[in-house]
Each structure stands twice: as structure tokens, then as C-alpha cells.
Amino acid sequence: MQELIVAVAVAGAAAFLLKRYVPRALSGAVLRSAVRLASRSGHANLADRLERASTNLQRASACGGCSGCGSKDKPDSQGRHGISVEALRRSAKR
């Protein structure tokens, strides 16, 4: 029983890491392949759900390179830790 719990925890952690760090272009390609496989094997409901997920992923992606940004059109004025560039410039002048 303990091994099953550990296996589920490791599988969950691996799924989270893959979802977080796999580039959107690659995850989109995997979803499109899963849609084709599900439709060929006769699982229409699963194919529809995967197709919607693929469409949502394509809509959300800006450049297709990674899952870290929302849009390349509007650059973020704050850095990685939530400090704006202007605040850093003001503190550097002191």
C-alpha cells in the first residue's frame, strides 16, 4: 500500500513538472497526436475533449516557445520577483 501511495505521488509530481516546463509547441503536438489516436480508436468523446484542450492551448500561447509568458505584445514591467524596473533604477541612484 505504501508503494502505491509513493507511486501516485511521484506520478503526480512528474505530471506537474511536465505540464510546467514542457514547451507549448511540444505539448500541442502531443495533444494533436492524442486527438488522432483517440479518433482512430473510436473514442469520440475523448477526442472532442482533447481537441478542445488543444484549441485552448493554441489560443493561450503567444509564441509557442514556452509556457512562461502570456503575451509578447505587452512586456512585463516587473521583474521576476515583482520589483519594477523603475524602482530598481531609483534605488540604484541613491
C-alpha positions, -999 to 999 in steps of 0.1 A, spaced: 0 0 0 28 24 9 45 17 -25 12 26 -43 10 59 -24 46 68 -33 40 58 -69 9 81 -71 29 110 -55 58 105 -79 35 103 -109 17 135 -98 50 153 -94 62 142 -128 29 153 -144 32 187 -128 68 192 -139 59 181 -175 30 205 -176 50 233 -162 83 230 -181 75 213 -215 73 239 -243 38 247 -256 47 237 -291 57 202 -279 26 198 -257 4 210 -286 20 184 -309 14 157 -282 -22 168 -278 -28 167 -316 -13 132 -318 -36 121 -289 -66 135 -307 -57 115 -339 -51 83 -318 -84 87 -299 -104 94 -330 -89 64 -348 -96 41 -319 -132 51 -317 -132 73 -286 -151 102 -299 -158 118 -266 -122 117 -256 -111 131 -290 -135 160 -286 -122 168 -251 -86 167 -263 -94 188 -294 -109 215 -271 -78 214 -249 -56 217 -280 -76 247 -292 -74 264 -258 -36 257 -257 -31 273 -292 -52 303 -282 -32 309 -250 2 306 -265 19 337 -276 50 325 -295 49 287 -289 83 286 -273 74 281 -237 46 283 -212 62 311 -192 47 342 -208 13 354 -216 19 377 -245 49 391 -263 30 422 -273 29 437 -238 62 433 -220 60 430 -183 74 460 -165 81 440 -133 110 416 -129 109 380 -117 105 390 -81 78 416 -86 101 446 -85 96 472 -112 125 484 -133 118 520 -123 120 511 -86 154 494 -92 167 525 -110 155 548 -82 172 526 -56 205 524 -77 207 562 -78 207 566 -40 
